[in-house]
Amino acid sequence: MALSSNLFIDGVKYDKEKVIDKNIYPFNIPSIKNLDEIKFNKPVTFFIGENGVGKSTFIEAIAVALKLNPEGGTQNFNFKTMDSHSNLSNYLTLYKSGNLPKLKYFLRAESFYNVATEIQRLVEEDDFYGLYNAYGGNLHQCSHGEGFLKLIKNRFEDNGLYILDEPESALSPTRQMSLLCLIDDLVKKGSQFIISTHSPILLSYKNADIFNLDDDFNKIKYEDTDIYKTYKMFLDNPERMVNILLNSDNN
């Protein structure tokens, strides 16, 4: 794989020949079974697909392969609330350009509370009061979405490598637009993002590639995604869509 000079990670290879039993989780997930190699060409890479298709599993495995905490944070976070991550990371080879990011960070909406709790513990028990400056204060004193954005605004740096797992789960549509602006600002300052998402707002980012796990990680255009089509179909005629849904024979 040819390496590009402006990204920290140029791609991922799944060493499936090393897997002993492909019939157990996570190796039996259809999208993972058919995975071979992915090349990153843009500073933002999105992974999309239906619930259960393996997005979070794959994103988490990339983060763990980067020595990041599976629940979130930097490589310096070593807390563990529950050991639930898969061993898929053991079978991933990351193609690195040789450029070193100033910061690597894994941020996932579902375990953000755990990260905020660990930050507060470090402040209160270990006197790491500098973390308040780094994270903008006590994240538990904000709503989920406010704390999520405060962390990104205060902790994320230029020339960083950021793995985000369904960040829209914590954010209103307006705040998703704010996140889109933050991503763009950081990209312009040399950062790279790898994101799993269901958000049509985030997916609209132009300087990005979208990989569809429902179609064996094949690349797809924004307007061709089910996410875009479904939201557009609903918003173009919400009354008709609600009538169809609520009066369907399947209900």
C-alpha positions in Angstrom: 0.0 0.0 0.0 1.4 3.4 -1.0 1.6 5.7 2.0 0.5 9.3 1.9 2.4 12.0 3.7 -0.4 14.0 5.2 -2.3 11.4 7.2 -1.2 9.6 10.4 -2.9 6.3 9.3 -3.1 5.4 5.7 -5.1 2.3 6.0 -6.0 -0.9 7.8 -5.4 -4.5 6.9 -7.4 -7.4 8.4 -5.1 -10.4 8.9 -7.9 -12.9 8.6 -5.6 -15.8 7.8 -4.4 -15.7 11.4 -7.9 -16.2 12.8 -8.3 -19.7 14.1 -12.1 -19.8 14.5 -14.1 -17.5 12.1 -17.4 -18.7 13.5 -17.1 -16.8 16.8 -17.6 -13.1 17.7 -16.4 -10.8 16.3 -15.0 -12.8 13.4 -18.4 -14.1 12.4 -19.8 -10.6 11.8 -20.5 -10.7 8.0 -18.8 -7.3 7.3 -15.7 -8.4 9.2 -15.7 -11.8 7.5 -15.4 -10.0 4.1 -13.0 -7.3 5.2 -9.6 -7.4 3.6 -7.9 -4.0 3.4 -9.0 -0.4 3.6 -7.1 2.6 2.3 -7.5 6.1 3.8 -7.2 8.9 1.4 -9.0 11.7 3.1 -8.5 13.4 6.5 -12.0 12.2 7.6 -13.1 8.6 7.1 -16.7 7.6 8.0 -18.0 4.1 8.6 -21.7 3.5 8.2 -24.2 0.7 8.4 -27.2 -0.7 10.2 -27.2 -1.5 13.9 -25.3 -4.7 14.6 -23.3 -4.6 11.4 -20.0 -4.1 13.3 -19.2 -0.4 13.2 -18.5 0.1 16.9 -16.6 -3.2 17.0 -14.4 -2.2 14.1 -13.8 1.4 15.4 -13.0 0.1 18.8 -10.5 -2.4 17.4 -8.7 0.5 15.5 -8.5 2.5 18.8 -7.2 -0.5 20.8 -4.6 -1.2 18.0 -3.5 2.4 18.6 -3.0 1.6 22.3 -6.0 3.7 23.3 -8.3 2.8 26.1 -11.3 0.8 24.7 -13.7 2.9 26.9 -12.3 6.2 25.7 -9.5 8.7 26.3 -5.8 8.8 25.4 -3.2 6.0 25.8 -2.7 7.4 29.3 -6.2 6.3 30.4 -6.0 2.8 31.8 -9.2 2.6 33.8 -11.6 -0.3 33.1 -15.3 -0.3 34.0 -16.1 -3.5 32.1 -13.8 -5.6 30.0 -16.1 -6.0 27.0 -14.0 -5.2 24.0 -13.2 -7.8 21.4 -9.8 -9.1 20.4 -10.2 -8.0 16.8 -7.4 -5.5 17.3 -5.0 -8.4 17.4 -5.7 -9.1 13.8 -5.5 -5.5 12.4 -2.4 -4.0 10.9 -2.4 -0.3 10.7 -0.5 1.4 7.9 1.2 4.4 9.4 2.7 7.2 7.4 5.5 7.9 9.9 4.0 11.2 11.0 3.3 11.2 14.7 0.1 12.9 15.9 0.4 15.4 18.8 -2.5 13.6 20.4 -4.5 10.4 19.9 -7.9 10.2 21.4 -10.8 7.7 21.3 -14.2 9.2 22.1 -17.4 7.1 22.2 -20.8 8.4 23.2 -21.9 5.3 25.1 -18.9 5.4 27.5 -18.4 9.1 27.8 -19.8 9.0 31.4 -17.0 6.6 32.3 -14.4 8.9 30.9 -15.8 11.9 32.7 -15.9 9.9 35.9 -12.2 8.9 35.5 -11.2 12.5 34.9 -13.0 13.6 38.0 -11.4 10.8 40.0 -7.9 11.8 38.9 -8.7 15.4 39.9 -10.1 14.5 43.4 -7.9 11.5 44.4 -4.6 12.2 42.6 -4.7 16.0 42.6 -4.5 16.3 38.8 -6.2 19.7 38.8 -4.6 20.5 35.5 -7.1 18.2 33.9 -9.8 20.8 34.6 -7.9 23.2 32.3 -7.4 20.4 29.7 -11.1 19.4 29.7 -12.8 22.7 30.5 -13.9 21.8 34.0 -16.0 19.1 35.6 -17.7 17.4 32.7 -20.4 15.9 35.0 -21.7 19.4 35.6 -22.8 19.6 32.0 -25.4 17.8 30.0 -24.2 14.8 28.1 -24.0 16.8 24.8 -22.5 19.9 26.4 -19.8 17.8 28.1 -19.1 16.0 24.9 -18.5 19.2 22.9 -16.6 20.8 25.8 -14.2 17.9 25.8 -13.6 18.2 22.0 -13.2 22.0 22.2 -10.8 21.9 25.1 -8.9 18.6 24.8 -8.5 18.1 21.1 -5.4 19.7 19.6 -4.1 20.5 16.1 -2.3 17.6 14.3 -4.3 15.0 16.2 -5.6 11.6 15.4 -9.2 11.2 16.6 -11.4 8.1 16.7 -15.1 8.9 17.2 -17.8 6.2 17.8 -21.3 7.5 17.0 -20.7 11.0 18.4 -24.2 12.1 17.3 -25.7 10.0 20.0 -24.9 12.7 22.5 -25.8 15.7 20.3 -28.8 17.6 19.1 -28.9 18.4 15.4 -27.6 21.9 16.1 -24.8 20.5 18.2 -24.0 18.1 15.4 -23.5 21.1 13.2 -21.2 22.6 15.8 -19.2 19.3 15.8 -19.0 19.5 12.0 -17.4 22.9 12.3 -15.0 21.7 15.0 -13.9 18.8 12.8 -13.4 21.0 9.8 -11.3 23.4 11.9 -9.1 20.6 13.2 -8.7 19.1 9.8 -7.5 22.4 8.5 -4.9 22.3 11.2 -3.5 18.9 10.3 -5.8 16.4 12.1 -7.3 13.1 11.0 -10.6 11.7 12.0 -12.0 8.1 11.8 -15.7 8.1 12.7 -18.6 5.7 12.8 -21.9 7.4 12.5 -25.6 7.4 11.6 -25.7 11.2 11.2 -26.6 12.7 7.8 -25.3 16.0 9.1 -21.8 14.7 9.9 -21.7 12.6 6.7 -22.2 15.7 4.6 -18.6 16.7 5.3 -17.1 17.0 1.8 -13.4 16.2 2.5 -14.3 12.7 3.6 -14.6 9.1 2.4 -17.6 6.9 3.4 -17.3 3.2 3.8 -20.5 1.1 4.0 -20.3 -1.9 6.2 -23.6 -3.1 4.8 -21.8 -3.5 1.5 -18.5 -5.1 2.7 -16.8 -1.8 3.4 -17.2 -0.6 -0.2 -16.9 3.2 -0.6 -20.2 5.0 -1.2 -21.3 8.6 -2.1 -23.2 10.6 0.5 -26.3 10.9 -1.6 -26.3 7.1 -2.2 -26.3 6.2 1.5 -29.4 4.8 3.2 -28.9 7.4 5.9 -29.3 10.3 3.4 -32.1 8.6 1.5 -34.1 7.7 4.6 -33.9 11.2 6.2 -34.7 12.9 2.9 -37.7 10.6 2.2 -39.1 11.3 5.6 -38.5 15.0 5.7 -39.8 15.6 2.2 -43.2 14.3 3.3 -43.4 13.4 7.0 -47.2 13.1 7.1 -47.2 10.5 4.4 -44.3 8.6 6.0 -46.0 8.5 9.4 -49.2 7.3 7.9 -47.4 4.5 6.0 -45.5 3.5 9.2 -48.5 3.6 11.6 -50.9 1.9 9.2 -48.6 -0.8 7.9 -49.9 -4.3 8.1 -46.6 -5.2 9.9 -47.6 -3.2 13.0 
